[in-house]
Amino acid sequence: MELKIKFLKWSTGLLGAMLNKKTAEKLGIHATNRISLKTISRHPKEVFTFVNTLDGLVKENEILVSEETKEWLGLENGQIVDVNLALNPESLFYIKKKLNKKELSQKEINKIMEDIVNNSLSEAEIALFISAMYENGASFKETVFLINSILNSGNKLNLRSKIIADKHSVGGIPGNRTTPLVVSICAAAGLIMPKSSSRAITSAAGTADTIETLAKVEFSLDELKKIVQKTGACMVWGGSLGIVPADEKLIRVEKMLGIDPKSQLLASIMSKKLAFGSTHILIDIPYGKGAKVSKQKALGLKKEFEKLGRHFHKKIMVVLTDGSQPIGNGIGPGLEINDVLSIFNQEPQRPIDLETKSIFLAGKLLELTKKAKSGKGIKMAREILLSGKAYSKFLEIIKAQQGKVGNVKVSKIKHSILANKTGTVSEIGNKKINELAKVAGAPGNKGSGVYLHAHVSERVKKGHPVLTIYAESKNRLKDAVNFCKKVNPIKIK
């Protein structure tokens, strides 16, 4: 049925549409059914979305669409489109097949990714796919198929360089903001390093959230190329580039579910690296109590990454690092970038653990790319950092990303949690600290989060602060303080 487009200020964050109840009846459509919405032209565009029905607001010859639907199809007010009831997508059969513990082919996974990108699957249906992969696992062959499908779902970056370096952490550790330091050190050494990062999934901040406190992180592919050609590096959010859009949608649903299947973790990381043309890749896998993985699982992931490196003909080095406690002092975008700046400026109160780990990772990448001789990378990385060259490169990157460096203001609404006895910090719960920072407002509110005054094995005195909570509002602070008292994230012996 041909209907006229109608706009209102209506945004859902997703594609969406509304029909008059009488029109819906004529089409045999019920609320929450899936519809096909196609433009009428020589080169028609089509999307699938879910629909609601209502009286009054929409006439019988109209269809009301969300801002997202309008932008996706490039619609104009009053434009005529063809609307029909859509059948269940073919990919649902393949998702059910995986739920039944059967292996999927490249063609079947391609269809699932295609339907994810085209909005043919609802978030609930995507969640079914993620859950099936989480519960039943994936073979190496399926993981390769998933990487191929995600890689081919979007754009690719072509920089025409023999060596393109990259570094990635599997995440989950509060703080751990090594990327700005590693990228700056390696770019100052002459490496080409276009770094694309996700926003927070399970943690209180991702690299993109953190860099966004100083500069833009959303660019087109052409803008990104210019930044890298000018500075040798960048630190951007991958979701704005049209690179691996299937992965971005999977990540959004994973974030809601709070799970990160191994196959998706491997495919997410590898597809991004391949899309950016990376030739030399360093993978950081933090392990231990409170980390995403145990040492045994970390060793298994290491083998998987190395096998994938051989399959795709990429140089991959995997390092296992201590993930039993937060890295750095700040947890939350503003607090984390201030940690990074304190290291660049070599301030006395800088987090030495974050500095040491960043130098270690940068050193390993310099060795992998042959910029440094074997065993000499850490020394070279430290010299670049202490000389100020890394900070100069960081300033150059931030300026190219239309930003400016300065201390990021954190919330003035804060509360310190004091030690209830004199002793030694025996444990800091990663998940509890992450949740505490999120309850306080991170990463949505850049100035919210948690600041740690002590780490494991450090002595604290009774009545002295062990952590400070920064919140966006008094109500948020109250909730965060109550949560902190309930979960007791820091244990003292």
Secondary structure, DSSP 8 states (H G I E B T S, - for coil): -EEEEEE-S---SS--EEEEHHHHHHHT--TT-EEEEEE-SSS--EEEEEEEEESSSS-TTEEEE-HHHHHHHT--TT-EEEEEE----THHHHHHHHHTT----HHHHHHHHHHHHTT-S-HHHHHHHHHHHHHH---HHHHHHHHHHHHTTS-------S-BEEEEE---SSB---HHHHHHHHHHTT-BEEEEE---SSSS--HHHHHTTTS-----HHHHHHHHHHHSEEEEEGGGTTSSHHHHHHHHHHHHHT---HHHHHHHHHHHHHHTT-SEEEEEEEESTTSSB-HHHHHHHHHHHHHHHHHTT-EEEEEEEE-SS-BSSEESHHHHHHHHHHHHTT-TTS-HHHHHHHHHHHHHHHHHTTSS-TT-HHHHHHHHHHHTHHHHHHHHHHHHTT---------S-EEEEE-SSSEEEEEE-HHHHHHHHHHHTTTTSTT-EEEES--TT-EE-TTSEEEEEE-SSHHHHHHHHHHHHHH--EEE-
